[in-house]
């Protein structure tokens, strides 16, 4: 089951000052750097998928398959 939180909320919880801009976070979401889905005009981060990410793209692709 997906546990989704708003991108702005995720940014506030994930980073300390200086935080990346909301536009940078949107770019990461749109390009797949963070596990996010777009619902209407808003981005939401899937916390369950983020927890399982290793930081290595090849390993993440293997585990996701």
C-alpha positions as CSV (number, residue, x, y, z in Angstrom):
1,X,0.0,0.0,0.0
2,X,1.3,3.4,-0.9
3,X,1.9,6.0,1.8
4,X,2.0,9.3,0.0
5,X,2.9,12.7,1.3
6,X,2.8,16.1,-0.3
7,X,6.2,17.1,-1.9
8,X,6.5,20.3,0.1
9,X,5.9,18.3,3.4
10,X,8.4,15.7,2.3
11,X,11.0,18.5,1.6
12,X,10.4,20.0,5.0
13,X,10.9,16.6,6.8
14,X,13.8,15.4,4.7
15,X,16.1,18.4,4.6
16,X,17.4,21.0,7.0
17,X,18.2,24.6,6.1
18,X,19.2,25.4,3.4
19,X,16.5,23.3,1.8
20,X,16.4,22.7,-2.0
21,X,13.8,24.8,-3.8
22,X,10.4,23.3,-4.4
23,X,11.2,23.5,-8.2
24,X,14.3,21.4,-7.7
25,X,12.2,18.8,-5.9
26,X,9.6,18.9,-8.7
27,X,12.4,18.3,-11.2
28,X,13.6,15.3,-9.2
29,X,10.1,13.9,-9.1
30,X,9.5,14.4,-12.8
31,X,12.8,12.7,-13.8
32,X,12.5,9.8,-11.4
33,X,15.2,10.7,-8.9
34,X,12.7,10.4,-6.1
35,X,9.7,8.0,-6.1
36,X,6.8,10.4,-6.7
37,X,3.5,10.5,-8.5
38,X,1.6,13.5,-9.8
39,X,-2.1,13.8,-8.9
40,X,-3.6,16.7,-10.7
41,X,-1.1,19.6,-10.3
42,X,0.5,18.3,-7.1
43,X,3.4,15.9,-6.6
44,X,3.3,13.3,-3.8
45,X,6.3,11.2,-2.6
46,X,5.8,7.5,-1.9
47,X,7.4,6.9,1.4
48,X,7.4,3.1,1.2
49,X,9.4,3.2,-2.0
50,X,11.8,5.9,-0.7
51,X,12.6,3.7,2.3
52,X,13.5,0.8,0.0
53,X,15.8,2.9,-2.3
54,X,19.5,2.1,-1.9
55,X,21.0,5.1,-3.8
56,X,22.4,2.9,-6.5
57,X,20.3,3.2,-9.6
58,X,21.2,-0.3,-11.0
59,X,20.5,-2.0,-7.7
60,X,17.2,-0.1,-7.3
61,X,16.1,-1.2,-10.8
62,X,16.9,-4.8,-10.0
63,X,15.0,-4.7,-6.7
64,X,12.0,-3.0,-8.3
65,X,11.6,-5.7,-11.0
